Amino acid sequence: MSSPTRAPDPRPARTRAAIYTAARELSSADGEVTVNALTRRAGISRAAFYSHFSGLDELIGQMLHDMFQTVWEEGAAMHRGVASPHERVRSATAVVVAYVEQHRTFLLGALDWKFSHRTFLALIEMISVRHRHAFDALGEGLPSEVDRMVASDAFAGSQLSLIIRWLDRSEHVVADGGEPDAAALLESTLRCWPTWYTGLQPGDDFDARGLLEAAHRVLAEQREQAQD
């Protein structure tokens, strides 16, 4: 007679969730993120932390990976009924910007984390892969002289650079009593890419704010469905 299958131990998942929560809270509160600070806030031991992560570098890398993975999974709803590859590029970019806006305080705090160049390159590669998927959707619309690997890395790098610059400037805007303009981030990102990729011609009217609001609605709907 076979023995009954044991249910998975929930403790590792709870510990990991506690570490994530502590990291987000410390970053959002502009607190110094160290292993000691994380373990105290999460209510766990250093040994428990190191059983999940080799250090802060691996932690922030995994958190950013999970965040971007969530962006693409939740943002898939934006593509329903969108036939044009150019529209898909614009809507996918809007979802990323909407997510950045929603998690601005955490991401701004994360800029002060000490993570390695290798982790940064892994983040670039993760974003670059999504651009290569978009290139595939373009089909013959992708110019023959374009090197897919070089272009995807360049687009990923410019996208991440603009996000970091916007996050940094947003801190000063808020300090002066203003509200960071995420629609401007969306438009500047799309405008820095070529017409063959976005479908936007120089001088074209583009409702960045409307597209961003639509992305926020889609993200909210996806989270409501996940909670049901």
C-alpha positions in Angstrom: 0.0 0.0 0.0 1.5 3.3 -1.0 1.9 6.0 1.5 -0.2 9.2 1.2 1.4 12.1 -0.7 2.6 14.8 1.6 1.5 18.3 1.0 4.4 20.8 0.1 5.9 22.5 3.1 4.5 26.1 3.1 7.3 27.5 5.3 9.9 28.2 2.5 7.2 30.1 0.5 6.2 32.1 3.6 9.9 32.9 4.3 10.5 34.1 0.8 7.3 36.2 0.8 8.4 37.8 4.1 11.8 38.7 2.6 10.1 40.2 -0.4 7.8 42.2 1.8 10.6 43.4 4.0 12.7 44.5 1.0 9.8 46.4 -0.5 9.0 48.2 2.8 12.6 49.1 3.4 13.1 50.4 -0.1 9.8 52.3 -0.1 10.6 53.9 3.3 14.1 54.9 2.0 15.6 52.6 4.6 19.1 51.1 4.2 18.7 47.6 2.7 21.1 45.2 4.4 20.8 41.5 5.2 20.5 42.4 8.9 17.8 45.0 8.3 15.9 42.6 6.1 16.0 39.7 8.6 15.0 41.9 11.4 12.0 43.3 9.5 11.0 39.9 8.1 11.4 38.3 11.5 13.7 35.5 10.2 17.3 34.4 10.9 20.2 35.2 8.6 20.5 31.5 8.0 16.9 31.5 6.7 17.7 34.4 4.4 20.8 32.7 3.0 18.9 29.4 2.5 16.9 31.3 -0.2 19.4 33.9 -1.6 23.2 34.1 -1.8 23.0 37.8 -1.0 21.3 41.1 -1.8 22.5 40.9 -5.4 20.5 37.7 -6.1 17.5 39.0 -4.1 17.1 42.2 -6.1 17.8 40.4 -9.3 15.0 37.9 -8.6 12.6 40.6 -7.4 13.1 42.6 -10.6 12.8 39.4 -12.7 9.5 38.5 -10.9 8.1 42.1 -11.3 8.8 42.2 -15.1 7.4 38.7 -15.5 4.2 39.8 -13.8 4.1 42.9 -16.1 4.1 40.7 -19.2 1.7 38.2 -17.8 -0.8 40.8 -16.6 -0.3 43.0 -19.7 -1.2 40.2 -22.1 -4.8 41.4 -21.9 -3.8 44.7 -23.6 -3.0 42.7 -26.7 -6.5 41.1 -27.1 -8.1 42.4 -30.3 -4.9 44.4 -31.3 -4.0 43.3 -34.8 -1.2 45.7 -35.6 2.3 44.8 -34.4 2.9 48.5 -33.9 -0.1 48.9 -31.6 1.2 45.9 -29.7 4.5 47.5 -29.2 2.9 50.7 -27.9 0.5 48.9 -25.6 3.2 46.6 -24.2 5.3 49.7 -23.5 2.4 51.4 -21.8 1.9 48.4 -19.5 5.6 48.5 -18.4 5.3 52.3 -17.7 2.0 51.8 -15.8 3.7 49.2 -13.6 6.7 51.4 -13.0 4.4 54.2 -12.0 2.5 52.0 -9.5 5.7 50.7 -7.9 7.6 54.0 -8.1 8.6 54.2 -4.5 10.0 50.6 -4.3 11.9 51.0 -7.6 13.3 54.3 -6.6 14.6 52.8 -3.4 16.0 49.8 -5.3 18.3 52.2 -7.3 20.3 52.6 -4.1 20.8 48.8 -3.8 24.3 47.6 -4.5 23.9 45.0 -7.2 26.4 43.7 -9.6 26.9 44.4 -13.3 26.0 40.8 -14.0 22.6 41.3 -12.4 22.1 44.5 -14.5 23.0 42.6 -17.7 20.6 39.8 -16.8 17.8 42.4 -16.5 18.7 43.9 -19.9 18.6 40.4 -21.4 15.2 39.7 -19.9 13.8 42.9 -21.5 15.7 42.3 -24.7 14.0 39.0 -25.2 10.6 40.7 -25.2 11.8 43.1 -27.9 12.9 40.1 -30.0 9.4 38.7 -29.7 8.1 42.0 -31.0 10.5 41.8 -33.9 9.1 38.4 -34.8 5.6 39.8 -34.8 6.7 42.6 -37.2 7.7 40.0 -39.8 8.6 41.7 -43.1 8.2 45.1 -41.3 11.6 44.5 -39.7 14.2 46.1 -42.0 16.6 43.6 -43.4 19.6 45.6 -42.3 18.6 45.4 -38.7 20.6 43.1 -36.5 18.0 41.6 -34.1 20.3 41.0 -31.2 22.0 44.4 -31.4 18.7 46.2 -31.8 16.9 44.4 -29.0 19.7 45.1 -26.6 19.7 48.7 -27.7 16.0 49.1 -27.2 16.1 47.3 -23.8 19.0 49.5 -22.7 17.3 52.7 -23.8 14.0 51.7 -22.1 15.7 50.8 -18.8 17.8 54.0 -18.9 14.7 56.2 -19.4 12.9 54.4 -16.6 15.9 55.0 -14.2 16.1 58.7 -15.3 12.4 59.2 -14.7 12.5 57.5 -11.3 15.5 59.7 -10.3 13.8 62.9 -11.4 10.4 61.9 -9.9 12.0 62.2 -6.4 12.7 65.8 -7.0 9.2 66.4 -8.5 7.5 64.9 -5.5 9.8 66.9 -3.1 8.6 70.1 -4.8 5.0 69.1 -4.4 4.4 67.9 -7.9 3.2 64.7 -9.5 5.6 62.6 -11.7 4.4 62.5 -15.3 4.4 58.9 -16.4 2.7 59.7 -19.7 5.8 61.7 -20.6 8.0 58.6 -19.8 5.8 56.6 -22.1 5.9 59.1 -25.0 9.7 59.7 -24.7 10.3 55.9 -24.7 8.3 55.4 -27.8 9.6 58.4 -29.6 13.2 57.3 -29.1 12.6 54.1 -31.1 12.3 54.1 -34.9 9.1 54.4 -36.9 9.4 50.9 -38.2 9.1 49.6 -34.7 6.4 51.9 -33.1 4.5 53.1 -36.2 4.8 56.7 -35.0 5.9 59.2 -37.5 7.6 62.5 -36.5 4.9 65.0 -35.7 2.1 62.4 -35.3 -0.4 63.1 -32.6 -0.2 60.4 -29.9 -2.4 60.2 -26.8 0.2 58.8 -24.4 -2.0 59.7 -21.4 -5.0 57.8 -22.7 -3.0 54.7 -23.5 -1.4 54.8 -20.1 -4.8 55.1 -18.4 -6.0 52.0 -20.4 -2.9 50.1 -19.2 -3.7 51.0 -15.6 -7.3 49.7 -16.1 -6.1 46.4 -17.6 -3.6 45.9 -14.7 -6.4 46.6 -12.2 -8.8 44.2 -13.9 -6.2 41.4 -14.0 -5.5 41.8 -10.3 -9.2 41.7 -9.4 -9.6 38.5 -11.4 -6.7 37.0 -9.6 -8.2 37.7 -6.3 -11.6 36.2 -7.2 
